[in-house]
Amino acid sequence: MENLDQIDLKILRTLQKNAKLTTKELAEAVNLTPTPVFERQKRLEKQGYIKKYVAVLDPDKLNQSLMVICMVKLQQINNSIAQRFTAEINKLPEVIECYNTSGNYDYMLKVRSSDMKHYQEFILNKLGVIENVGSIESTFVMSEVKQNNGINI
């Protein structure tokens, strides 16, 4: 972050709230003219501060209202087993996030499904058949209290 000034940080904060802003709107938000804002935004993209722009979709409207936090423990773990597991996880569209964790479990998955029946099929036919999966613990999300795709800068 040593290369970022206060204007860069303000651009990043503003884009986290609404990445759909035009260059003109972004310039107004950070009190600059469009040309330097455009140049700064392109530099932030090139330097990797901005990875990508996405649309946040409504899972209820897309029949994906069931969210499950799924904790996975592998039977054994080493580099090649972890690589194979993560390669398989990346093929599963139901898994929208995956984290390698410390503690009692090796991985934490965030899974989206239309309902309990489809989640059960996912566990039995997809996740449960991945080699070296030892145990799976599912926690069903009743409501999302806070969701923030941004980071505090």
DSSP file with accessible surface (Angstrom, degrees, kcal/mol):
  #  RESIDUE AA STRUCTURE BP1 BP2  ACC     N-H-->O    O-->H-N    N-H-->O    O-->H-N    TCO  KAPPA ALPHA  PHI   PSI    X-CA   Y-CA   Z-CA
    1    1 A M    >         0   0  123      0, 0.0     3,-2.0     0, 0.0     0, 0.0   0.000 360.0 360.0 360.0  -4.4    0.0    0.0    0.0
    2    2 A E  T 3   +     0   0  171      1,-0.3     0, 0.0     3,-0.0     0, 0.0   0.730 360.0  56.1 -64.5 -19.4    3.0    2.3    0.2
    3    3 A N  T 3  S+     0   0  103      2,-0.0     2,-0.4     0, 0.0    -1,-0.3   0.494  91.2  91.9 -87.8  -3.5    2.4    3.3   -3.5
    4    4 A L    <   -     0   0   21     -3,-2.0     2,-0.1     4,-0.1     0, 0.0  -0.791  56.9-163.8 -98.9 133.1   -1.1    4.5   -2.8
    5    5 A D     >  -     0   0   65     -2,-0.4     4,-2.2     1,-0.0     5,-0.2  -0.432  43.1 -88.8 -99.8-177.4   -2.1    8.0   -1.9
    6    6 A Q  H  > S+     0   0  136      1,-0.2     4,-2.2     2,-0.2     5,-0.1   0.836 126.8  53.6 -64.0 -32.4   -5.4    9.2   -0.4
    7    7 A I  H  > S+     0   0   54      2,-0.2     4,-2.6     1,-0.2    -1,-0.2   0.929 107.8  50.2 -69.3 -42.7   -6.9    9.7   -3.8
    8    8 A D  H  > S+     0   0    2      1,-0.2     4,-2.5     2,-0.2    -2,-0.2   0.930 111.7  48.8 -57.9 -45.5   -6.1    6.2   -4.8
    9    9 A L  H  X S+     0   0   12     -4,-2.2     4,-2.8     1,-0.2    -1,-0.2   0.900 110.3  50.8 -63.4 -38.8   -7.7    4.9   -1.6
   10   10 A K  H  X S+     0   0   80     -4,-2.2     4,-2.5     2,-0.2    -1,-0.2   0.901 109.5  51.0 -66.6 -38.6  -10.8    7.0   -2.2
   11   11 A I  H  X S+     0   0    0     -4,-2.6     4,-2.6     2,-0.2    -2,-0.2   0.943 112.0  47.2 -61.5 -46.7  -11.1    5.6   -5.7
   12   12 A L  H  X S+     0   0   20     -4,-2.5     4,-2.0     1,-0.2    -2,-0.2   0.924 112.5  48.6 -62.3 -45.0  -10.8    2.0   -4.4
   13   13 A R  H  X S+     0   0   83     -4,-2.8     4,-1.2     1,-0.2    -1,-0.2   0.917 112.9  48.2 -60.6 -43.2  -13.3    2.7   -1.6
   14   14 A T  H  X S+     0   0   27     -4,-2.5     4,-1.9     1,-0.2     3,-0.4   0.920 111.1  49.4 -65.7 -43.3  -15.8    4.2   -4.1
   15   15 A L  H  < S+     0   0   13     -4,-2.6    -1,-0.2     1,-0.2    -2,-0.2   0.830 104.5  59.7 -67.3 -31.0  -15.4    1.4   -6.6
   16   16 A Q  H  < S+     0   0   88     -4,-2.0     3,-0.3    -5,-0.2    -1,-0.2   0.863 109.1  44.4 -63.5 -33.5  -16.0   -1.2   -3.8
   17   17 A K  H  < S+     0   0  183     -4,-1.2    -2,-0.2    -3,-0.4    -1,-0.2   0.844 138.1   2.1 -78.2 -36.5  -19.4    0.4   -3.2
   18   18 A N    ><  +     0   0   76     -4,-1.9     3,-1.1    -5,-0.1    -1,-0.3  -0.673  56.5 178.0-155.9  97.5  -20.3    0.7   -6.9
   19   19 A A  T 3  S+     0   0   40     -3,-0.3    -4,-0.1     1,-0.2    -3,-0.1   0.520  77.3  74.5 -77.9  -5.0  -18.0   -0.6   -9.6
   20   20 A K  T 3   +     0   0  183     -5,-0.1    -1,-0.2     2,-0.0    -5,-0.1   0.479  67.3 123.0 -88.3  -0.3  -20.5    0.4  -12.3
   21   21 A L    <   -     0   0   41     -3,-1.1     2,-0.1    -7,-0.1    -3,-0.0  -0.282  63.5-121.8 -61.2 142.4  -19.8    4.1  -12.0
   22   22 A T     >  -     0   0   72      1,-0.1     4,-2.8     4,-0.0     5,-0.2  -0.367  28.7-105.4 -73.6 166.0  -18.7    5.8  -15.1
   23   23 A T  H  > S+     0   0   46      1,-0.2     4,-2.7     2,-0.2     5,-0.2   0.906 123.6  52.4 -59.9 -39.0  -15.3    7.6  -15.1
   24   24 A K  H  > S+     0   0  133      2,-0.2     4,-2.2     1,-0.2    -1,-0.2   0.927 110.8  45.9 -63.3 -45.3  -17.1   10.9  -14.9
   25   25 A E  H  > S+     0   0   89      2,-0.2     4,-2.1     1,-0.2    -2,-0.2   0.907 113.5  49.5 -65.3 -40.1  -19.2    9.8  -11.9
   26   26 A L  H  X S+     0   0    1     -4,-2.8     4,-1.6     2,-0.2    -2,-0.2   0.916 109.1  52.6 -64.4 -41.9  -16.1    8.4  -10.2
   27   27 A A  H  X>S+     0   0    1     -4,-2.7     5,-2.5    -5,-0.2     4,-0.5   0.910 109.1  49.5 -60.5 -42.4  -14.2   11.6  -10.8
   28   28 A E  H ><5S+     0   0  124     -4,-2.2     3,-0.8     1,-0.2    -1,-0.2   0.900 108.5  53.9 -62.9 -39.0  -17.0   13.6   -9.2
   29   29 A A  H 3<5S+     0   0   42     -4,-2.1    -1,-0.2     1,-0.2    -2,-0.2   0.799 116.9  36.1 -66.7 -30.6  -17.0   11.3   -6.2
   30   30 A V  H 3<5S-     0   0    8     -4,-1.6    -1,-0.2    -3,-0.2    -2,-0.2   0.296 112.3-115.5-107.1   8.7  -13.2   11.8   -5.6
   31   31 A N  T <<5S+     0   0  131     -3,-0.8     2,-0.3    -4,-0.5    -3,-0.2   0.898  75.9 111.0  60.0  47.6  -13.2   15.5   -6.6
   32   32 A L  S   <S-     0   0   57     -5,-2.5    -1,-0.2    -6,-0.1    -2,-0.1  -0.873  72.2 -94.7-134.4 172.9  -10.9   15.1   -9.7
   33   33 A T     >  -     0   0   90     -2,-0.3     4,-1.5    -3,-0.1     5,-0.2  -0.524  41.4-108.0 -85.0 160.4  -11.4   15.5  -13.4
   34   34 A P  H  > S+     0   0   59      0, 0.0     4,-3.0     0, 0.0     5,-0.2   0.857 109.1  61.3 -60.0 -38.7  -12.1   12.3  -15.5
   35   35 A T  H  > S+     0   0   93      1,-0.2     4,-2.4     2,-0.2     5,-0.2   0.950 108.1  40.4 -60.9 -51.6   -8.7   12.0  -17.2
   36   36 A P  H  > S+     0   0   38      0, 0.0     4,-2.6     0, 0.0    -1,-0.2   0.882 115.8  52.7 -66.0 -31.4   -6.5   11.6  -14.1
   37   37 A V  H  X S+     0   0    0     -4,-1.5     4,-2.9     2,-0.2     5,-0.2   0.934 109.3  49.1 -66.1 -44.2   -9.1    9.3  -12.5
   38   38 A F  H  X S+     0   0   97     -4,-3.0     4,-2.4     1,-0.2     5,-0.2   0.935 113.1  47.2 -58.9 -46.4   -9.1    7.1  -15.6
   39   39 A E  H  X S+     0   0  122     -4,-2.4     4,-2.2    -5,-0.2    -2,-0.2   0.910 113.4  47.8 -63.6 -42.7   -5.3    6.9  -15.5
   40   40 A R  H  X S+     0   0   50     -4,-2.6     4,-2.8    -5,-0.2    -2,-0.2   0.924 111.1  50.7 -64.6 -43.5   -5.3    6.1  -11.8
   41   41 A Q  H  X S+     0   0   24     -4,-2.9     4,-2.1     1,-0.2    -2,-0.2   0.928 111.1  48.3 -61.9 -43.6   -8.0    3.5  -12.2
   42   42 A K  H  X S+     0   0   94     -4,-2.4     4,-2.8    -5,-0.2    -1,-0.2   0.900 111.9  50.1 -63.7 -39.0   -6.0    1.8  -15.0
   43   43 A R  H  X S+     0   0   78     -4,-2.2     4,-2.7     2,-0.2     6,-0.2   0.928 109.3  51.0 -64.6 -42.2   -2.8    1.9  -12.9
   44   44 A L  H  <>S+     0   0    0     -4,-2.8     5,-1.8     1,-0.2     6,-1.4   0.878 112.5  47.2 -63.7 -36.2   -4.6    0.3  -10.0
   45   45 A E  H ><5S+     0   0   52     -4,-2.1     3,-1.3     4,-0.2    -2,-0.2   0.950 112.8  48.2 -67.2 -48.2   -5.9   -2.4  -12.3
   46   46 A K  H 3<5S+     0   0  193     -4,-2.8    -2,-0.2     1,-0.3    -1,-0.2   0.873 110.6  51.1 -62.3 -37.6   -2.4   -3.0  -13.8
   47   47 A Q  T 3<5S-     0   0   91     -4,-2.7    -1,-0.3    -5,-0.2    -2,-0.2   0.506 117.3-113.7 -79.9  -4.2   -0.8   -3.1  -10.4
   48   48 A G  T < 5S+     0   0   43     -3,-1.3    -3,-0.2    -4,-0.3    -2,-0.1   0.530  84.1 119.7  87.5   6.1   -3.3   -5.7   -9.2
   49   49 A Y  S   <S+     0   0   79     -5,-1.8     2,-0.6    -6,-0.2    -4,-0.2   0.870  80.2  47.1 -68.9 -35.3   -5.1   -3.6   -6.6
   50   50 A I        +     0   0   23     -6,-1.4    -2,-0.3     1,-0.2    -1,-0.2  -0.938  69.6 178.7-105.7 113.7   -8.3   -4.1   -8.6
   51   51 A K        -     0   0  197     -2,-0.6     2,-0.3     1,-0.3    -1,-0.2   0.890  59.5 -36.3 -82.0 -44.7   -8.6   -7.8   -9.5
   52   52 A K        -     0   0  161      2,-0.0     2,-0.4     0, 0.0    -1,-0.3  -0.978  51.3-110.7-168.4 169.9  -11.9   -7.7  -11.4
   53   53 A Y        +     0   0   92     -2,-0.3     2,-0.3    -3,-0.1    -3,-0.0  -0.944  38.8 176.6-114.5 134.3  -15.4   -6.1  -11.5
   54   54 A V        -     0   0   97     -2,-0.4     2,-0.5     2,-0.0   -35,-0.2  -0.929  29.8-124.4-135.5 160.8  -18.4   -8.3  -10.7
   55   55 A A        -     0   0   79     -2,-0.3     2,-0.7   -36,-0.0    -2,-0.0  -0.888  25.0-134.9-101.3 133.7  -22.1   -8.0  -10.3
   56   56 A V        -     0   0   94     -2,-0.5     2,-0.2     2,-0.0    -2,-0.0  -0.827  28.4-154.1 -89.9 116.6  -23.6   -9.2   -7.0
   57   57 A L        -     0   0  120     -2,-0.7     3,-0.1     1,-0.0     5,-0.0  -0.551  18.0-113.8 -94.5 157.7  -26.6  -11.3   -7.8
   58   58 A D     >  -     0   0   70     -2,-0.2     4,-1.0     1,-0.2     3,-0.2  -0.795  22.1-161.6 -90.2 109.2  -29.7  -12.1   -5.7
   59   59 A P  T  4>S+     0   0   30      0, 0.0     5,-3.0     0, 0.0     3,-0.3   0.834  87.4  58.4 -63.6 -31.3  -29.6  -15.8   -4.9
   60   60 A D  T >45S+     0   0  109      1,-0.2     3,-1.3     3,-0.2     5,-0.2   0.923 105.5  48.3 -63.8 -42.8  -33.3  -15.9   -4.0
   61   61 A K  T 345S+     0   0  173      1,-0.3    -1,-0.2    -3,-0.2     4,-0.0   0.729 112.9  50.0 -69.4 -20.8  -34.3  -14.7   -7.5
   62   62 A L  T 3<5S-     0   0  100     -4,-1.0    -1,-0.3    -3,-0.3    -2,-0.2   0.119 117.1-109.3-105.9  19.3  -32.0  -17.3   -9.1
   63   63 A N  T < 5S+     0   0  106     -3,-1.3    -3,-0.2     1,-0.1    -2,-0.1   0.871  90.2 111.8  56.6  42.3  -33.3  -20.3   -7.0
   64   64 A Q      < +     0   0   71     -5,-3.0    50,-0.2    -6,-0.1    -4,-0.2  -0.260  27.4 132.8-131.7  44.4  -30.1  -20.6   -5.0
   65   65 A S        +     0   0   63     49,-0.3     2,-0.6    -6,-0.2    49,-0.2   0.702  45.1  88.6 -77.6 -19.6  -31.5  -19.5   -1.6
   66   66 A L  E     -A  113   0A  31     47,-2.1    47,-2.4    -7,-0.1     2,-0.4  -0.702  57.0-175.4 -83.6 117.8  -30.0  -22.3    0.5
   67   67 A M  E     -A  112   0A  12     -2,-0.6    74,-2.6    74,-0.5     2,-0.4  -0.960   0.8-173.9-113.5 134.6  -26.5  -21.3    1.7
   68   68 A V  E     -AB 111 140A   0     43,-2.5    43,-2.9    -2,-0.4     2,-0.7  -0.986  21.9-146.2-129.7 134.3  -24.4  -23.9    3.6
   69   69 A I  E     -AB 110 139A  44     70,-3.0    70,-2.7    -2,-0.4     2,-0.6  -0.911  27.3-165.4 -94.7 118.0  -21.1  -23.5    5.4
   70   70 A C  E     -AB 109 138A   0     39,-2.9    39,-3.1    -2,-0.7     2,-0.5  -0.932   9.2-158.2-116.2 118.2  -19.4  -26.8    4.9
   71   71 A M  E     -AB 108 137A  34     66,-3.3    66,-2.7    -2,-0.6     2,-0.4  -0.847  12.6-164.9 -98.4 129.1  -16.4  -27.9    6.9
   72   72 A V  E     -AB 107 136A   0     35,-2.9    35,-2.2    -2,-0.5    34,-1.8  -0.949  10.6-168.9-121.1 131.2  -14.3  -30.6    5.3
   73   73 A K  E     - B   0 135A  85     62,-2.6    61,-2.6    -2,-0.4    62,-2.2  -0.976  18.2-141.4-114.8 128.2  -11.6  -32.7    7.0
   74   74 A L  E     - B   0 133A   6     -2,-0.5    59,-0.2    59,-0.2     3,-0.1  -0.570  17.1-124.9 -85.1 153.1   -9.4  -34.8    4.8
   75   75 A Q  S    S-     0   0  140     57,-3.2     2,-0.3     1,-0.2    -1,-0.1   0.887  94.9  -8.3 -63.1 -39.9   -8.3  -38.3    5.8
   76   76 A Q  S    S-     0   0  120     56,-0.4     2,-0.4     2,-0.1    -1,-0.2  -0.963  73.0-148.8-149.8 160.9   -4.7  -37.3    5.3
   77   77 A I        +     0   0   79     -2,-0.3     2,-0.3    -3,-0.1     3,-0.0  -0.998  27.2 139.7-142.9 134.1   -3.1  -34.2    3.8
   78   78 A N     >  -     0   0   80     -2,-0.4     4,-2.7     1,-0.0     5,-0.2  -0.887  64.9 -80.8-149.8-177.5    0.0  -33.4    1.9
   79   79 A N  H  > S+     0   0  117     -2,-0.3     4,-2.4     1,-0.2     5,-0.2   0.918 126.8  44.3 -59.8 -46.3    0.8  -31.1   -1.0
   80   80 A S  H  > S+     0   0   54      2,-0.2     4,-2.3     1,-0.2    -1,-0.2   0.903 114.4  49.2 -69.8 -37.9   -0.4  -33.4   -3.7
   81   81 A I  H  > S+     0   0    5      2,-0.2     4,-2.6     1,-0.2    -1,-0.2   0.933 112.4  48.9 -64.1 -43.7   -3.6  -34.4   -1.9
   82   82 A A  H  X S+     0   0   18     -4,-2.7     4,-2.7     1,-0.2     5,-0.2   0.913 111.0  50.2 -63.0 -41.6   -4.4  -30.8   -1.2
   83   83 A Q  H  X S+     0   0  114     -4,-2.4     4,-2.1    -5,-0.2    -1,-0.2   0.917 112.0  47.1 -64.1 -42.1   -3.8  -29.9   -4.9
   84   84 A R  H  X S+     0   0  116     -4,-2.3     4,-2.1     2,-0.2    -2,-0.2   0.915 112.7  49.9 -65.6 -42.3   -6.0  -32.7   -6.1
   85   85 A F  H  X S+     0   0    3     -4,-2.6     4,-2.6     1,-0.2    -2,-0.2   0.951 112.4  45.8 -61.1 -49.4   -8.8  -31.7   -3.6
   86   86 A T  H  X S+     0   0   48     -4,-2.7     4,-2.3     1,-0.2    -1,-0.2   0.865 109.7  55.3 -66.6 -32.1   -8.7  -28.0   -4.6
   87   87 A A  H  X S+     0   0   48     -4,-2.1     4,-0.5    -5,-0.2    -1,-0.2   0.916 111.0  45.3 -63.4 -41.1   -8.7  -29.0   -8.3
   88   88 A E  H >< S+     0   0   78     -4,-2.1     3,-1.1     1,-0.2     4,-0.4   0.909 111.0  52.6 -68.3 -40.6  -11.9  -31.0   -7.7
   89   89 A I  H >< S+     0   0    4     -4,-2.6     3,-1.6     1,-0.3     6,-0.2   0.899 102.9  58.8 -61.9 -39.5  -13.5  -28.3   -5.6
   90   90 A N  H 3< S+     0   0  137     -4,-2.3    -1,-0.3     1,-0.3    -2,-0.2   0.706 100.9  57.1 -66.0 -16.2  -12.8  -25.7   -8.4
   91   91 A K  T << S+     0   0  141     -3,-1.1    -1,-0.3    -4,-0.5    -2,-0.2   0.582  87.5  89.6 -86.0 -12.7  -14.9  -27.9  -10.8
   92   92 A L    X   -     0   0   21     -3,-1.6     3,-1.2    -4,-0.4    -1,-0.1  -0.768  58.1-165.4 -93.7 110.0  -18.0  -27.8   -8.5
   93   93 A P  T 3  S+     0   0  102      0, 0.0    -1,-0.2     0, 0.0    19,-0.1   0.769  85.9  66.6 -66.2 -22.2  -20.3  -24.8   -9.4
   94   94 A E  T 3  S+     0   0   39     17,-0.1    18,-2.5     1,-0.1     2,-0.8   0.799  85.9  79.1 -67.6 -28.0  -22.2  -25.2   -6.1
   95   95 A V  E <   +C  111   0A  19     -3,-1.2    16,-0.2    -6,-0.2     3,-0.1  -0.741  54.1 171.1 -84.1 111.6  -19.0  -24.2   -4.2
   96   96 A I  E     +     0   0A  82     14,-2.6     2,-0.3    -2,-0.8    -1,-0.2   0.656  67.6  19.1 -97.8 -17.3  -18.8  -20.4   -4.4
   97   97 A E  E     -C  110   0A  61     13,-1.3    13,-2.6     2,-0.0     2,-0.3  -0.988  62.1-174.3-147.9 147.7  -16.0  -20.0   -2.0
   98   98 A C  E     -C  109   0A  46     -2,-0.3     2,-0.4    11,-0.2    11,-0.2  -0.985   3.4-174.4-145.4 131.6  -13.3  -22.3   -0.5
   99   99 A Y  E     -C  108   0A 107      9,-2.5     9,-2.6    -2,-0.3     2,-0.5  -0.990  23.9-135.2-128.5 134.2  -10.7  -21.6    2.2
  100  100 A N  E     -C  107   0A 113     -2,-0.4     7,-0.3     7,-0.2     2,-0.3  -0.774  40.8-173.1 -82.2 124.4   -7.9  -23.7    3.4
  101  101 A T        -     0   0   43      5,-2.5     2,-0.2    -2,-0.5    -2,-0.0  -0.771  23.7-130.2-121.5 165.4   -8.1  -23.4    7.2
  102  102 A S        +     0   0  116     -2,-0.3     3,-0.4     2,-0.0     2,-0.3  -0.641  69.0  45.9-103.7 168.4   -6.3  -24.4   10.4
  103  103 A G  S    S-     0   0   64     -2,-0.2    -2,-0.0     1,-0.2     0, 0.0  -0.767 115.9 -14.7 104.5-145.9   -7.9  -26.1   13.4
  104  104 A N  S    S+     0   0  133     -2,-0.3     2,-0.3   -31,-0.0    -1,-0.2   0.683 126.7  48.5 -72.5 -21.0  -10.2  -29.1   13.3
  105  105 A Y        -     0   0   49     -3,-0.4   -32,-0.2     1,-0.1     3,-0.1  -0.896  63.6-149.6-122.9 155.1  -11.0  -28.9    9.6
  106  106 A D  S    S+     0   0   24    -34,-1.8    -5,-2.5    -2,-0.3     2,-0.3   0.784  81.7  23.3 -90.4 -31.9   -8.8  -28.5    6.5
  107  107 A Y  E     -AC  72 100A   7    -35,-2.2   -35,-2.9    -7,-0.3     2,-0.5  -0.991  56.5-155.4-140.1 145.8  -11.2  -26.6    4.3
  108  108 A M  E     -AC  71  99A  57     -9,-2.6    -9,-2.5    -2,-0.3     2,-0.4  -0.991  20.3-167.8-118.4 124.4  -14.3  -24.3    4.7
  109  109 A L  E     -AC  70  98A   0    -39,-3.1   -39,-2.9    -2,-0.5     2,-0.6  -0.892  17.3-149.9-112.8 143.0  -16.6  -24.2    1.8
  110  110 A K  E     -AC  69  97A  32    -13,-2.6   -14,-2.6    -2,-0.4   -13,-1.3  -0.966  27.5-171.2-107.9 118.5  -19.5  -21.8    1.1
  111  111 A V  E     -AC  68  95A   1    -43,-2.9   -43,-2.5    -2,-0.6     2,-0.4  -0.919  14.1-158.0-118.6 138.2  -22.1  -23.7   -0.9
  112  112 A R  E     +A   67   0A  22    -18,-2.5     2,-0.3    -2,-0.4   -45,-0.2  -0.930  21.0 161.8-114.2 138.1  -25.2  -22.5   -2.7
  113  113 A S  E     -A   66   0A   6    -47,-2.4   -47,-2.1    -2,-0.4     3,-0.1  -0.967  45.4-122.0-148.1 162.5  -28.1  -24.8   -3.5
  114  114 A S  S    S-     0   0   17     -2,-0.3   -49,-0.3   -50,-0.2     2,-0.3   0.864  87.3 -25.5 -76.9 -34.5  -31.7  -24.5   -4.4
  115  115 A D  S  > S-     0   0   68    -49,-0.1     4,-2.0   -50,-0.1    -1,-0.2  -0.951  73.6 -79.8-164.9-180.0  -32.9  -26.6   -1.5
  116  116 A M  H  > S+     0   0  102     -2,-0.3     4,-2.7     1,-0.2     5,-0.2   0.868 121.7  56.1 -63.1 -38.5  -32.1  -29.4    0.9
  117  117 A K  H  > S+     0   0  126      1,-0.2     4,-2.2     2,-0.2    -1,-0.2   0.934 109.7  45.0 -61.4 -45.7  -32.7  -32.2   -1.6
  118  118 A H  H  > S+     0   0   82      2,-0.2     4,-2.2     1,-0.2    -1,-0.2   0.867 111.9  52.9 -67.7 -34.7  -30.2  -30.7   -4.1
  119  119 A Y  H  X S+     0   0    7     -4,-2.0     4,-2.5     2,-0.2    -2,-0.2   0.926 108.1  50.9 -65.8 -41.7  -27.7  -30.1   -1.3
  120  120 A Q  H  X S+     0   0  115     -4,-2.7     4,-2.8     1,-0.2     5,-0.2   0.927 110.0  49.6 -60.2 -43.0  -28.0  -33.8   -0.2
  121  121 A E  H  X S+     0   0   74     -4,-2.2     4,-2.8     1,-0.2     5,-0.4   0.895 109.3  52.9 -62.5 -39.0  -27.3  -34.8   -3.8
  122  122 A F  H  X>S+     0   0    5     -4,-2.2     5,-2.2     2,-0.2     4,-1.9   0.938 112.3  44.5 -60.2 -46.5  -24.3  -32.5   -3.9
  123  123 A I  I  <>S+     0   0   32     -4,-2.5     5,-2.5     3,-0.2    -2,-0.2   0.943 120.0  40.0 -64.4 -47.8  -22.9  -34.1   -0.7
  124  124 A L  I  <5S+     0   0  106     -4,-2.8    -2,-0.2    -5,-0.2    -1,-0.2   0.869 127.8  28.4 -72.4 -37.5  -23.6  -37.7   -1.8
  125  125 A N  I  <5S+     0   0  111     -4,-2.8    -3,-0.2    -5,-0.2    -2,-0.2   0.601 133.0  16.8-105.8 -13.2  -22.6  -37.5   -5.5
  126  126 A K  I  <5S+     0   0   80     -4,-1.9     3,-0.5    -5,-0.4     4,-0.3   0.670 127.2  29.9-122.7 -67.0  -20.0  -34.8   -5.7
  127  127 A L  I > <S+     0   0    0     -5,-2.2     3,-1.5     1,-0.2    -4,-0.2   0.934 118.2  53.8 -67.9 -44.2  -18.3  -33.7   -2.5
  128  128 A G  T 3 <S+     0   0   39     -5,-2.5    -1,-0.2    -6,-0.5    -4,-0.1   0.684 105.0  54.7 -67.2 -17.1  -18.5  -37.0   -0.7
  129  129 A V  T 3  S+     0   0  102     -3,-0.5    -1,-0.3    -6,-0.2     2,-0.2   0.472  77.4 115.5 -97.5  -0.2  -16.9  -38.9   -3.5
  130  130 A I  S X  S-     0   0   17     -3,-1.5     3,-1.7    -4,-0.3   -45,-0.1  -0.507  79.6-100.3 -69.4 133.5  -13.7  -36.8   -3.7
  131  131 A E  T 3  S+     0   0  130      1,-0.2     3,-0.1    -2,-0.2    -1,-0.1  -0.223 101.7  14.5 -57.2 137.9  -10.7  -38.9   -2.8
  132  132 A N  T 3  S+     0   0   17      1,-0.3   -57,-3.2   -58,-0.1     2,-0.6   0.458  79.5 145.1  74.6   6.5   -9.4  -38.4    0.8
  133  133 A V  E <   +B   74   0A  19     -3,-1.7    -1,-0.3   -59,-0.2   -59,-0.2  -0.649  19.6 174.7 -72.7 120.2  -12.5  -36.6    2.1
  134  134 A G  E     -     0   0A  42    -61,-2.6     2,-0.3    -2,-0.6   -60,-0.2   0.874  56.9  -1.7 -94.9 -48.4  -12.7  -37.9    5.7
  135  135 A S  E     -B   73   0A  52    -62,-2.2   -62,-2.6     2,-0.0     2,-0.4  -0.993  53.2-158.8-147.9 153.2  -15.6  -35.9    7.2
  136  136 A I  E     -B   72   0A  50     -2,-0.3     2,-0.5   -64,-0.2   -64,-0.2  -0.999   4.9-170.5-133.0 129.5  -18.0  -33.2    6.3
  137  137 A E  E     -B   71   0A  95    -66,-2.7   -66,-3.3    -2,-0.4     2,-0.4  -0.990  11.4-158.1-122.6 123.9  -19.9  -31.0    8.7
  138  138 A S  E     -B   70   0A  40     -2,-0.5     2,-0.5   -68,-0.2   -68,-0.2  -0.861   9.6-170.8-106.8 133.9  -22.6  -28.7    7.3
  139  139 A T  E     -B   69   0A  74    -70,-2.7   -70,-3.0    -2,-0.4     2,-0.5  -0.991  19.1-141.9-120.4 122.0  -24.0  -25.6    9.0
  140  140 A F  E     -B   68   0A  80     -2,-0.5     2,-0.5   -72,-0.2   -72,-0.2  -0.727  12.8-131.1 -91.3 127.5  -27.1  -24.2    7.3
  141  141 A V        -     0   0   45    -74,-2.6   -74,-0.5    -2,-0.5     3,-0.1  -0.650  19.2-173.2 -80.3 122.8  -27.3  -20.4    7.1
  142  142 A M  S    S-     0   0  186     -2,-0.5     2,-0.3     1,-0.3    -1,-0.2   0.839  70.1 -11.3 -84.5 -38.5  -30.7  -19.1    8.4
  143  143 A S        -     0   0   85    -76,-0.0     2,-0.7     0, 0.0    -1,-0.3  -0.969  65.2-115.9-158.4 151.2  -30.1  -15.5    7.4
  144  144 A E        +     0   0   81     -2,-0.3     3,-0.2     1,-0.2    -3,-0.0  -0.817  28.5 179.1 -90.3 116.2  -27.3  -13.3    6.2
  145  145 A V  S    S+     0   0  138     -2,-0.7     2,-0.4     1,-0.3    -1,-0.2   0.867  71.2   7.2 -85.3 -40.4  -26.7  -10.6    8.8
  146  146 A K        +     0   0  176      2,-0.0     2,-0.4     0, 0.0    -1,-0.3  -0.980  60.9 177.1-146.5 129.8  -23.8   -8.8    7.1
  147  147 A Q        +     0   0   99     -2,-0.4     2,-0.4    -3,-0.2    -3,-0.0  -0.983   8.5 165.8-133.9 121.6  -22.4   -9.3    3.7
  148  148 A N        -     0   0  110     -2,-0.4    -2,-0.0     2,-0.1     0, 0.0  -0.954  19.6-171.4-139.0 115.2  -19.6   -7.1    2.5
  149  149 A N        +     0   0  109     -2,-0.4     2,-0.1  -133,-0.1    -1,-0.1   0.531  67.1  81.2 -82.4  -6.4  -17.6   -8.0   -0.6
  150  150 A G  S    S-     0   0   18   -134,-0.0     2,-0.3  -137,-0.0    -2,-0.1  -0.368  73.5-126.4 -94.6 173.7  -15.1   -5.2    0.1
  151  151 A I        -     0   0  119     -2,-0.1     2,-0.8  -138,-0.0  -135,-0.1  -0.895  31.0-103.5-118.2 153.3  -12.2   -4.8    2.4
  152  152 A N              0   0  167     -2,-0.3  -139,-0.0     0, 0.0     0, 0.0  -0.659 360.0 360.0 -80.3 109.7  -11.6   -2.1    5.0
  153  153 A I              0   0   46     -2,-0.8    -3,-0.0  -144,-0.1     0, 0.0  -0.896 360.0 360.0-125.7 360.0   -9.1    0.4    3.6
